[in-house]
Amino acid sequence: MNKKKEFNEEINKEEEALNDVKEENTGADATEGEEAAAEEAPQEKEEEKDPLEAAQEENAKLRDQLLRTIAEFDNFKKRTLKEKTELILNGGEKTITAILPVLDDFERALADTHTDDAQAVKEGMDLIFKKFIKTLEGLGVKKIDTDGQDFDVDYHEAIAMVPGMGDEKKGKVIDCVQTGYMLNDKVIRHAKVAVGQ
């Protein structure tokens, strides 16, 4: 809005300057002789009037164009802000929609309390776990592999150093305390590991 005000003020100043120039030219024509003024006035007025009118028309055209551009930019900003807000609020919709079937499986497993067979319950939980892992992989989430890997600060977080493991285990991951995950090749949680010393 401040730029719009500044632009309007500049336009008004230019119009005042053009009016001053026009008044000066009109005053100079009046002081000359009547015959010279009568002969030269129509030609001078046409020459002076045409550039002035052309400048004013161009000024009005540019002013209109600038106002339209400012309005379009304001609309663009508002639309972009609205889209960004909606994306932030509803960005997890795809993820939640993908996880809901797994939640349904958990609800069915908890509701089915008629069985006392521990093996059947374990197999059911194992199936739900595998379905959950497959769903996460479909969303781009991958588990960070730690078995026998060299310690890498980009993927691992050392929470313990285990001495006396020998030279072949030095600098290697001995145990994973908490699994790490990546989302589309970006680490979202480092794997917490014990490292051989």
Secondary structure, DSSP 8 states (H G I E B T S, - for coil): -HHHHHHHHHHHHHHHHHHHHHHHHHHHHHHS-HHHHHHHHHHHHHHHHHHHHHHHHHHHHHHHHHHHHHHHHHHHHHHHHHHHHHHHHHTTHHHHHHHHHHHHHHHHHHH------HHHHHHHHHHHHHHHHHHHHHTTEEE---TT-B--TTTEEEEEEE-SS-GGGTTBEEEEEE--EEETTEEEE-EEEEEE-
